[in-house]
Amino acid sequence: MRLFELLWELQLEQDFRRRMALKNASDEDLIALIDSQMADWIERDPKIVLTAASKRGWTLIPPEGAKLSSEAALAG
């Protein structure tokens, strides 16, 4: 039980630090953080972008020379 309590306290401390970092971040910092997170999601699962775009009626055209997995290409 004590191990669980210590892990919980650690999680709370990490959450507090993240909140403080975001509270003090500039707009440019927040934009960079969002861009980085989005790029990571897209690299891990390109299909997520295709799904989101299709739900909004958008068509995506990858840049020339873009590397797409066969799964992502089929999803489009």
One Martini backbone bead per residue (centre of mass of N, CA, C, O) as a GRO file, in nm:
protein
   76
    1MET     BB    1   0.057   0.063  -0.020
    2ARG     BB    2   0.298   0.258  -0.001
    3LEU     BB    3   0.377   0.244  -0.298
    4PHE     BB    4   0.118   0.371  -0.405
    5GLU     BB    5   0.148   0.639  -0.255
    6LEU     BB    6   0.419   0.721  -0.387
    7LEU     BB    7   0.319   0.718  -0.680
    8TRP     BB    8   0.097   0.927  -0.640
    9GLU     BB    9   0.279   1.160  -0.547
   10LEU     BB   10   0.452   1.167  -0.799
   11GLN     BB   11   0.223   1.232  -0.996
   12LEU     BB   12   0.138   1.498  -0.865
   13GLU     BB   13   0.410   1.643  -0.900
   14GLN     BB   14   0.424   1.622  -1.209
   15ASP     BB   15   0.162   1.771  -1.264
   16PHE     BB   16   0.240   2.037  -1.129
   17ARG     BB   17   0.488   2.096  -1.311
   18ARG     BB   18   0.334   2.105  -1.580
   19ARG     BB   19   0.141   2.334  -1.505
   20MET     BB   20   0.360   2.548  -1.449
   21ALA     BB   21   0.491   2.540  -1.729
   22LEU     BB   22   0.230   2.627  -1.881
   23LYS     BB   23   0.169   2.891  -1.726
   24ASN     BB   24   0.469   3.016  -1.821
   25ALA     BB   25   0.405   3.000  -2.111
   26SER     BB   26   0.419   3.087  -2.418
   27ASP     BB   27   0.270   3.087  -2.714
   28GLU     BB   28   0.514   2.966  -2.863
   29ASP     BB   29   0.551   2.725  -2.673
   30LEU     BB   30   0.269   2.601  -2.715
   31ILE     BB   31   0.287   2.563  -3.019
   32ALA     BB   32   0.536   2.379  -3.013
   33LEU     BB   33   0.408   2.157  -2.841
   34ILE     BB   34   0.175   2.090  -3.030
   35ASP     BB   35   0.342   2.028  -3.282
   36SER     BB   36   0.502   1.796  -3.156
   37GLN     BB   37   0.264   1.615  -3.079
   38MET     BB   38   0.142   1.591  -3.361
   39ALA     BB   39   0.388   1.468  -3.500
   40ASP     BB   40   0.396   1.216  -3.325
   41TRP     BB   41   0.115   1.105  -3.394
   42ILE     BB   42   0.158   1.089  -3.701
   43GLU     BB   43   0.403   0.897  -3.697
   44ARG     BB   44   0.255   0.665  -3.537
   45ASP     BB   45  -0.052   0.755  -3.684
   46PRO     BB   46  -0.157   0.851  -3.987
   47LYS     BB   47  -0.460   0.766  -3.980
   48ILE     BB   48  -0.564   0.990  -3.788
   49VAL     BB   49  -0.564   1.215  -4.001
   50LEU     BB   50  -0.749   1.087  -4.210
   51THR     BB   51  -0.991   1.055  -4.025
   52ALA     BB   52  -1.027   1.351  -3.939
   53ALA     BB   53  -1.058   1.467  -4.223
   54SER     BB   54  -1.302   1.295  -4.322
   55LYS     BB   55  -1.500   1.399  -4.095
   56ARG     BB   56  -1.465   1.705  -4.239
   57GLY     BB   57  -1.431   1.674  -4.565
   58TRP     BB   58  -1.135   1.631  -4.622
   59THR     BB   59  -0.837   1.659  -4.823
   60LEU     BB   60  -0.531   1.490  -4.855
   61ILE     BB   61  -0.202   1.607  -4.961
   62PRO     BB   62   0.089   1.494  -4.994
   63PRO     BB   63   0.393   1.557  -5.020
   64GLU     BB   64   0.639   1.537  -5.210
   65GLY     BB   65   0.807   1.246  -5.098
   66ALA     BB   66   0.634   1.110  -4.907
   67LYS     BB   67   0.617   0.882  -4.639
   68LEU     BB   68   0.408   0.598  -4.674
   69SER     BB   69   0.229   0.372  -4.559
   70SER     BB   70   0.020   0.135  -4.667
   71GLU     BB   71  -0.199   0.194  -4.456
   72ALA     BB   72  -0.226   0.499  -4.507
   73ALA     BB   73  -0.288   0.483  -4.810
   74LEU     BB   74  -0.549   0.308  -4.777
   75ALA     BB   75  -0.708   0.508  -4.592
   76GLY     BB   76  -0.725   0.731  -4.828
   0.00000   0.00000   0.00000
